[in-house]
Amino acid sequence: MQQRCVFITEMTFTGRQVSTERAERAGLTNNIVPVDELQAFTIDLAEAIAEKRTACHALMKAQLRILAGAQPNEPTRFRTDPGLAQAGL
């Protein structure tokens, strides 16, 4: 799990694209689909999700609504972290 977090952090900070193989090794893929099958696969997946509407979907939607209304952290809050202060951030 920690390796996955490090990998995601690297992608986030560098903005670099990664190969399918590397993403798969890091456990970041659910499915790898050839380009010519992608549209059909995506439609099938969307239909499967739509058919299985459950309380889980409602919960996820509620959580996303809460996150959408969340306020960003104040920049001064990060000044309390000694590591960040030493780095001049």
N, CA, C and O atoms as a DFTB+ gen file, in Angstrom:
356 C
 N C O
     1  1       0.825      -1.195       0.000
     2  2       0.000       0.000       0.000
     3  2       0.866       1.254       0.000
     4  3       0.562       2.211      -0.712
     5  1       1.942       1.264       0.789
     6  2       2.799       2.442       0.833
     7  2       3.439       2.707      -0.525
     8  3       3.581       3.862      -0.926
     9  1       3.826       1.648      -1.236
    10  2       4.427       1.812      -2.559
    11  2       3.435       2.504      -3.490
    12  3       3.825       3.359      -4.285
    13  1       2.151       2.139      -3.396
    14  2       1.130       2.766      -4.224
    15  2       1.020       4.249      -3.896
    16  3       0.895       5.076      -4.799
    17  1       1.065       4.593      -2.612
    18  2       0.980       6.004      -2.216
    19  2       2.166       6.802      -2.748
    20  3       2.003       7.931      -3.211
    21  1       3.350       6.216      -2.682
    22  2       4.541       6.887      -3.197
    23  2       4.400       7.105      -4.699
    24  3       4.737       8.171      -5.215
    25  1       3.905       6.103      -5.385
    26  2       3.713       6.190      -6.835
    27  2       2.719       7.293      -7.176
    28  3       2.967       8.098      -8.074
    29  1       1.597       7.333      -6.466
    30  2       0.581       8.367      -6.714
    31  2       1.144       9.747      -6.403
    32  3       0.878      10.700      -7.135
    33  1       1.907       9.867      -5.340
    34  2       2.524      11.142      -5.000
    35  2       3.458      11.598      -6.112
    36  3       3.452      12.769      -6.493
    37  1       4.252      10.687      -6.626
    38  2       5.166      11.022      -7.727
    39  2       4.379      11.506      -8.944
    40  3       4.732      12.519      -9.548
    41  1       3.324      10.795      -9.302
    42  2       2.523      11.206     -10.457
    43  2       1.908      12.583     -10.229
    44  3       1.873      13.409     -11.141
    45  1       1.429      12.827      -9.025
    46  2       0.779      14.096      -8.708
    47  2       1.750      15.260      -8.811
    48  3       1.430      16.292      -9.400
    49  1       2.935      15.095      -8.238
    50  2       3.880      16.211      -8.207
    51  2       4.641      16.412      -9.509
    52  3       5.046      17.532      -9.818
    53  1       4.838      15.355     -10.269
    54  2       5.593      15.518     -11.509
    55  2       4.692      15.724     -12.716
    56  3       5.120      16.310     -13.710
    57  1       3.450      15.252     -12.650
    58  2       2.551      15.348     -13.783
    59  2       2.932      14.436     -14.930
    60  3       2.391      14.556     -16.029
    61  1       3.853      13.531     -14.684
    62  2       4.300      12.623     -15.738
    63  2       3.264      11.539     -16.012
    64  3       2.599      11.047     -15.100
    65  1       3.141      11.181     -17.281
    66  2       2.312      10.040     -17.636
    67  2       3.098       8.771     -17.344
    68  3       4.329       8.769     -17.369
    69  1       2.379       7.705     -17.069
    70  2       3.035       6.434     -16.805
    71  2       2.500       5.378     -17.767
    72  3       1.394       5.499     -18.293
    73  1       3.280       4.376     -17.979
    74  2       2.869       3.309     -18.889
    75  2       1.779       2.463     -18.243
    76  3       1.621       2.433     -17.023
    77  1       1.046       1.790     -19.091
    78  2       0.018       0.867     -18.617
    79  2       0.638      -0.188     -17.716
    80  3       0.079      -0.540     -16.677
    81  1       1.794      -0.688     -18.122
    82  2       2.450      -1.744     -17.357
    83  2       2.818      -1.267     -15.953
    84  3       2.622      -1.984     -14.972
    85  1       3.351      -0.051     -15.870
    86  2       3.751       0.464     -14.550
    87  2       2.525       0.722     -13.677
    88  3       2.541       0.424     -12.483
    89  1       1.479       1.265     -14.259
    90  2       0.249       1.501     -13.502
    91  2      -0.347       0.182     -13.004
    92  3      -0.853       0.101     -11.885
    93  1      -0.279      -0.838     -13.843
    94  2      -0.795      -2.139     -13.446
    95  2       0.031      -2.732     -12.304
    96  3      -0.523      -3.267     -11.344
    97  1       1.357      -2.633     -12.413
    98  2       2.231      -3.146     -11.338
    99  2       1.974      -2.434     -10.017
   100  3       2.086      -3.037      -8.949
   101  1       1.628      -1.154     -10.091
   102  2       1.376      -0.377      -8.876
   103  2      -0.031      -0.605      -8.327
   104  3      -0.379      -0.084      -7.268
   105  1      -0.832      -1.377      -9.044
   106  2      -2.185      -1.668      -8.572
   107  2      -3.167      -0.539      -8.823
   108  3      -4.152      -0.404      -8.097
   109  1      -2.912       0.276      -9.844
   110  2      -3.773       1.425     -10.120
   111  2      -4.787       1.178     -11.225
   112  3      -5.489       2.102     -11.636
   113  1      -4.873      -0.048     -11.709
   114  2      -5.803      -0.346     -12.792
   115  2      -6.846      -1.352     -12.331
   116  3      -6.564      -2.233     -11.519
   117  1      -8.038      -1.210     -12.856
   118  2      -9.066      -2.232     -12.669
   119  2      -9.148      -3.103     -13.906
   120  3      -9.287      -4.323     -13.817
   121  1      -9.061      -2.462     -15.059
   122  2      -9.185      -3.161     -16.336
   123  2      -8.245      -2.522     -17.345
   124  3      -8.051      -1.306     -17.353
   125  1      -7.676      -3.346     -18.181
   126  2      -6.871      -2.857     -19.295
   127  2      -7.553      -3.362     -20.550
   128  3      -7.698      -4.567     -20.758
   129  1      -7.971      -2.414     -21.386
   130  2      -8.813      -2.742     -22.532
   131  2      -8.171      -2.204     -23.802
   132  3      -7.734      -1.053     -23.827
   133  1      -8.104      -3.007     -24.852
   134  2      -7.587      -2.490     -26.124
   135  2      -8.445      -1.326     -26.621
   136  3      -9.655      -1.299     -26.398
   137  1      -7.823      -0.387     -27.281
   138  2      -8.506       0.831     -27.736
   139  2      -9.747       0.506     -28.560
   140  3     -10.781       1.153     -28.394
   141  1      -9.664      -0.471     -29.430
   142  2     -10.806      -0.778     -30.294
   143  2     -11.974      -1.405     -29.533
   144  3     -13.071      -1.519     -30.080
   145  1     -11.759      -1.811     -28.289
   146  2     -12.833      -2.376     -27.464
   147  2     -13.275      -1.417     -26.360
   148  3     -14.194      -1.726     -25.602
   149  1     -12.633      -0.272     -26.267
   150  2     -12.847       0.628     -25.136
   151  2     -14.276       1.151     -25.037
   152  3     -14.857       1.147     -23.951
   153  1     -14.846       1.596     -26.140
   154  2     -16.197       2.155     -26.075
   155  2     -17.209       1.106     -25.617
   156  3     -18.025       1.380     -24.737
   157  1     -17.166      -0.080     -26.199
   158  2     -18.103      -1.134     -25.812
   159  2     -17.905      -1.520     -24.342
   160  3     -18.876      -1.719     -23.613
   161  1     -16.648      -1.622     -23.915
   162  2     -16.363      -1.968     -22.521
   163  2     -16.924      -0.907     -21.580
   164  3     -17.534      -1.228     -20.560
   165  1     -16.711       0.367     -21.935
   166  2     -17.168       1.472     -21.086
   167  2     -18.688       1.486     -20.978
   168  3     -19.235       1.696     -19.896
   169  1     -19.363       1.264     -22.088
   170  2     -20.826       1.233     -22.066
   171  2     -21.319       0.065     -21.210
   172  3     -22.239       0.231     -20.409
   173  1     -20.722      -1.099     -21.371
   174  2     -21.102      -2.253     -20.551
   175  2     -20.903      -1.979     -19.069
   176  3     -21.755      -2.316     -18.247
   177  1     -19.786      -1.371     -18.736
   178  2     -19.499      -1.055     -17.332
   179  2     -20.508      -0.045     -16.788
   180  3     -21.016      -0.213     -15.679
   181  1     -20.797       0.989     -17.550
   182  2     -21.769       2.002     -17.120
   183  2     -23.151       1.379     -16.922
   184  3     -23.848       1.709     -15.962
   185  1     -23.545       0.488     -17.817
   186  2     -24.845      -0.173     -17.682
   187  2     -24.884      -1.067     -16.448
   188  3     -25.897      -1.124     -15.751
   189  1     -23.786      -1.761     -16.179
   190  2     -23.723      -2.617     -14.989
   191  2     -23.844      -1.788     -13.714
   192  3     -24.511      -2.198     -12.763
   193  1     -23.204      -0.636     -13.694
   194  2     -23.295       0.245     -12.527
   195  2     -24.713       0.774     -12.386
   196  3     -25.264       0.793     -11.285
   197  1     -25.307       1.202     -13.494
   198  2     -26.658       1.762     -13.457
   199  2     -27.693       0.734     -12.998
   200  3     -28.657       1.090     -12.321
   201  1     -27.504      -0.528     -13.358
   202  2     -28.439      -1.580     -12.971
   203  2     -28.364      -1.910     -11.487
   204  3     -29.322      -2.444     -10.927
   205  1     -27.268      -1.608     -10.856
   206  2     -27.051      -2.010      -9.468
   207  2     -27.138      -0.835      -8.496
   208  3     -26.421      -0.798      -7.496
   209  1     -28.010       0.117      -8.789
   210  2     -28.127       1.262      -7.891
   211  2     -28.460       0.757      -6.494
   212  3     -29.424       0.017      -6.296
   213  1     -27.665       1.162      -5.556
   214  2     -27.839       0.678      -4.187
   215  2     -27.670       1.831      -3.212
   216  3     -27.429       2.974      -3.603
   217  1     -27.799       1.511      -1.960
   218  2     -27.554       2.496      -0.916
   219  2     -26.118       2.999      -0.978
   220  3     -25.830       4.132      -0.593
   221  1     -25.218       2.148      -1.466
   222  2     -23.813       2.544      -1.600
   223  2     -23.678       3.736      -2.546
   224  3     -22.923       4.668      -2.273
   225  1     -24.416       3.701      -3.661
   226  2     -24.376       4.827      -4.596
   227  2     -24.889       6.095      -3.918
   228  3     -24.306       7.168      -4.078
   229  1     -25.978       5.971      -3.162
   230  2     -26.546       7.130      -2.474
   231  2     -25.551       7.689      -1.463
   232  3     -25.403       8.905      -1.337
   233  1     -24.875       6.806      -0.751
   234  2     -23.882       7.240       0.223
   235  2     -22.727       7.961      -0.461
   236  3     -22.275       9.006       0.007
   237  1     -22.256       7.402      -1.559
   238  2     -21.154       8.026      -2.290
   239  2     -21.557       9.411      -2.799
   240  3     -20.777      10.358      -2.708
   241  1     -22.768       9.527      -3.331
   242  2     -23.243      10.820      -3.812
   243  2     -23.313      11.825      -2.664
   244  3     -22.949      12.989      -2.830
   245  1     -23.782      11.374      -1.498
   246  2     -23.856      12.265      -0.340
   247  2     -22.460      12.727       0.080
   248  3     -22.267      13.898       0.408
   249  1     -21.496      11.819       0.072
   250  2     -20.127      12.188       0.436
   251  2     -19.544      13.179      -0.561
   252  3     -18.858      14.123      -0.167
   253  1     -19.808      12.974      -1.844
   254  2     -19.308      13.913      -2.853
   255  2     -19.940      15.289      -2.700
   256  3     -19.283      16.308      -2.916
   257  1     -21.217      15.320      -2.327
   258  2     -21.864      16.620      -2.083
   259  2     -21.210      17.338      -0.903
   260  3     -21.002      18.551      -0.944
   261  1     -20.888      16.583       0.145
   262  2     -20.217      17.176       1.308
   263  2     -18.852      17.724       0.898
   264  3     -18.489      18.841       1.267
   265  1     -18.098      16.931       0.133
   266  2     -16.783      17.380      -0.315
   267  2     -16.890      18.604      -1.215
   268  3     -16.041      19.494      -1.155
   269  1     -17.912      18.657      -2.040
   270  2     -18.087      19.798      -2.943
   271  2     -18.290      21.086      -2.159
   272  3     -17.920      22.164      -2.623
   273  1     -18.875      20.976      -0.972
   274  2     -19.107      22.158      -0.152
   275  2     -18.005      22.442       0.853
   276  3     -18.095      23.404       1.616
   277  1     -16.962      21.613       0.863
   278  2     -15.876      21.779       1.828
   279  2     -15.085      23.048       1.541
   280  3     -14.932      23.460       0.391
   281  1     -14.603      23.638       2.578
   282  2     -13.794      24.843       2.453
   283  2     -12.322      24.461       2.379
   284  3     -11.886      23.538       3.067
   285  1     -11.559      25.154       1.559
   286  2     -10.122      24.856       1.501
   287  2      -9.443      25.213       2.818
   288  3      -9.912      26.078       3.558
   289  1      -8.353      24.548       3.095
   290  2      -7.576      24.859       4.293
   291  2      -6.950      26.239       4.160
   292  3      -6.580      26.670       3.068
   293  1      -6.842      26.908       5.271
   294  2      -6.188      28.210       5.285
   295  2      -4.682      28.020       5.166
   296  3      -4.124      27.146       5.830
   297  1      -4.008      28.814       4.336
   298  2      -2.550      28.675       4.181
   299  2      -1.798      28.802       5.500
   300  3      -0.765      28.159       5.684
   301  1      -2.298      29.619       6.416
   302  2      -1.596      29.813       7.692
   303  2      -1.611      28.548       8.538
   304  3      -0.754      28.377       9.405
   305  1      -2.552      27.678       8.305
   306  2      -2.615      26.435       9.063
   307  2      -1.363      25.591       8.848
   308  3      -0.910      24.906       9.765
   309  1      -0.809      25.635       7.653
   310  2       0.352      24.821       7.344
   311  2       1.626      25.383       7.974
   312  3       2.620      24.664       8.068
   313  1       1.628      26.603       8.394
   314  2       2.799      27.194       9.048
   315  2       3.078      26.522      10.380
   316  3       4.187      26.639      10.901
   317  1       2.111      25.826      10.941
   318  2       2.315      25.173      12.234
   319  2       3.111      23.879      12.106
   320  3       3.541      23.324      13.117
   321  1       3.313      23.393      10.900
   322  2       4.078      22.178      10.676
   323  2       5.557      22.537      10.650
   324  3       5.992      23.243       9.740
   325  1       6.356      22.068      11.633
   326  2       7.766      22.452      11.694
   327  2       8.554      22.080      10.433
   328  3       9.445      22.819      10.016
   329  1       8.227      20.945       9.836
   330  2       8.923      20.517       8.628
   331  2       8.698      21.487       7.483
   332  3       9.625      21.799       6.736
   333  1       7.472      21.965       7.343
   334  2       7.158      22.910       6.284
   335  2       7.789      24.268       6.576
   336  3       8.266      24.940       5.662
   337  1       7.793      24.670       7.834
   338  2       8.391      25.954       8.190
   339  2       9.884      25.947       7.897
   340  3      10.420      26.932       7.389
   341  1      10.568      24.833       8.214
   342  2      12.008      24.732       7.939
   343  2      12.289      24.786       6.454
   344  3      13.317      25.314       6.030
   345  1      11.384      24.245       5.666
   346  2      11.563      24.229       4.215
   347  2      11.222      25.587       3.589
   348  3      11.400      25.793       2.388
   349  1      10.733      26.501       4.421
   350  2      10.380      27.822       3.914
   351  2       9.048      27.857       3.207
   352  3       8.786      28.749       2.399
   353  1       8.206      26.886       3.508
   354  2       6.878      26.842       2.863
   355  2       5.814      27.401       3.775
   356  3       4.642      27.444       3.402
